[in-house]
């Protein structure tokens, strides 16, 4: 019983690390999606500001999602 409890305590930080390991990929894909949509809209409407706007929105959104995920894991 004591061994099982010690093993569970050791794997807890590992489980948190595994849960957060995909956060970088999630951030990268979110930011790329914002850039891609903004770039496509710039080409469609012949503007120059939508790529930057959508990329910045994606950065803020991905940061928010990362913080939310980290808080959920640490609870």
N, C-alpha and C positions, 0 to 999 in steps of 0.2 A: 504494500500500500504506500509506504514511504517512497519507494523507488518510483512509482507511477506519478506521485505528486511532484517529485523533483524533476522528472522527465517533462512533465507538462509545463512547469515553470521555465525550463530551459527552451522549450519550443515556442513559447509565447512571443519573444522578440523575433524569432525567425519567421513566425507567421505574419507578424506586422511588416517585416521587411519584404516578404513575398507579396503581400497585399499592395504595398507601395511600389513594387518593382515595375509595374505597368504604368505608373503615373507619368513617367517621362515619355513613353510612347503615346499615351493619351494626350498629353500636352502638345507633342509634336504634330499629331494628326489633326487636332483641333485648330492649331495655328495654320497648318498647311491648308486645311479646308477653308478657313477664312481668307487666306491669300488667294486660293484658287477661285473662289466665288467672286471676290473683289476684282481679280484680274479679268475674269470672264465678263463681269458687268462693265468694266472699263472698256473692253473691246466692243461690247454690244452697243453701249451708249456713247462711245467716243469721248469718255471723260478721263481724268487722270487722278482723281482723289479717292475713288472707291476701293482700290487695292489697299491703300494705306489705312483707310477707315475700317474696312472689314478685318484686316490683319490685327489692328489694335483692339477691336472688339473681341476677336478670337483670343488674344493674349489675356485680356481681362477675364474673359469667360473661363479659360483654362486655368488661370490662377485661382479663381473662385472655386472651381470644381476640385482642384488639388487640395485647397484648404479644407473644403467640406469633407473630402475623403479622408484626409489625415485626422480631422476631428472625430469622425465616425470610428476610425480604427483605434484611436487612443481612448475611447470611452469604455 
